[in-house]
Amino acid sequence: MASDPLFTVLKLATEAESQAAMQLKSAQFEKQKRQGQLDALNNYRLDYMKQMKSQQGQSISANQYHQFHQFIKQVDSAITQQVTAVQDAEYQISYRQTHWLEKQQKRKAIEMLLANKAEKAQIAETKREQKMSDEFAMQQYIRQRLNK
């Protein structure tokens, strides 16, 4: 039974499942990294806004006010890009999870085939042994009847 081609298929399916699991972990790590960057950008924007609010009441030039707004626009643009990057990472996680589950199902199906095949082989072996035992008993019975 060890030379059954299904064992080779099982080995390949197990390797494919492991590879898919690693890809899923990688996608999850990437999402965490991107989310961390997004959080950092949001915190940076918040800190900058607080800093500007603390200067409220002080006179600032029109140029400084313009630079402030330009800078906030740039940070907002970076935040928007990072939100998109996080969404892409979430999509990748979803895709990788589906891919991993498919590979897992395939491996389990092959394992089930092998188990069914082994069970059928065991049943056939038991029947063969029972048949041999029955034949042996029948031959002994016939010999005993003939020897009397």
N, C-alpha and C positions, 0 to 999 in steps of 0.2 A: 504494500500500500504506500510505502514511503516514496516510490518512484512515480506516483500519480501526478500527472501534469497539473492537477488542481492545486497541489502544494506550491508549485512555481507561481501559479496565478495568485494564490493567497499571499505569497511572499511579496509579489509585485504590488498587490492591492494594499498590503500593510505599509509598504514603503511609500506608496502614493498618499495614503492617509496621513502618515507621519509628516510628509512634505506639506500637505495641505494644512495640518495643524500648526506647523512652523510658520507658514505664510499668514495664517490667521493671527498668531501671536505677534508677528511682525507688524501687521496692519493695526492691531490694537495698540502696540507701542507707538507707532507713527501717529495715531489719533491722539494719544496722551500727550505726545510731544507738541503737536499742533495746537491742542487745547491749552497747554501750558503757555505757548507763545501768545495765543489769543488773550488769555487771562492777563499776561504781562502787559500787553498793549492796552487792554482796558484799564488796568491799574495805573499805567503810565499816563493815560488820558485823564483819568480821575485826579491823579496827583497834580498834573499840570493845571487842571481846572481849579483845584483848590488853591494852588499857588497864585493863580490869577485873581481868584476871589479874595484872597488875603490882601492883595494890592488894591482892592476896591477902595475908593475914596481918595486914593493918591492920584495925582494927575499923570496920565500917560499920553504920550504923543499919538497922533493919528497913525504914524508909521508903526509904532509899537503895537497898536491895536490891530492894524492890518496884518502885521507879522504873526500876531497871536492867532488870528482867524485862519491865515494860510497854514500855519503849523497844525492847528486843530483839523483842518480839512485833510492834510496829509496823513495825520494819525487816523482819522476816520476812514480814509481810503485804505490804509494798511489794515485796519480792523475789518473792513468789508472783505478784503482779499483773504484775510486769515479765516473769517467765518466760512468763506467758500472752501478754503483748504480743509477746514474741520469737517464740513459737510461731505467733501470728497472722501476724506478718511473714513467717515461713518459709512458711506456707500461701499468702500473697499472692505470694511469689516463685514458688512452684510453679505457681500458677494463671496468673500473668503469663508464665511461661516457656512453658507449654503454649499459651497464647493467641498468643504471638509465633511459636512453631513452626508453628501452624496458618496464620497469616498468611504466613509464609515459604513454606510448601508451596503455598499458593494462588498467590502471586506466581510461583513456579517453574513451576507448572502452566500459567499463562497465558503465560509466556515460552516454554515448550515448544510450546504451541499456535501461538504466533506463528512460532516457528522452523519447525515442521512446515508451516505455511501458506506461509511464504516458500520452503521447499524445494519444495513442490508447485508453487508459482507458477514457480519457476526451471525445474523439469522441464517444465512445460507450455510455457514460453517457448522452451526448447531444442528441444522437439518441433515447435513451430510454425515456428521458424527452419529446422529440418531439413526440414520439409515444404515450406516456401517454396523452399529450396535445391534440393530434389529436383524440384519443379515447374519451376523455372527451368532446371535441367539437362535435364529432359525436353523442355521447349519448345525449347531450343537444339538438342537432338538431332533433334527433329522438323523444325525449320527447315533444318538441315544436310541432312537426308535429302530434303527437298522441293526444295532448291536444287540438288541434283545431277542 
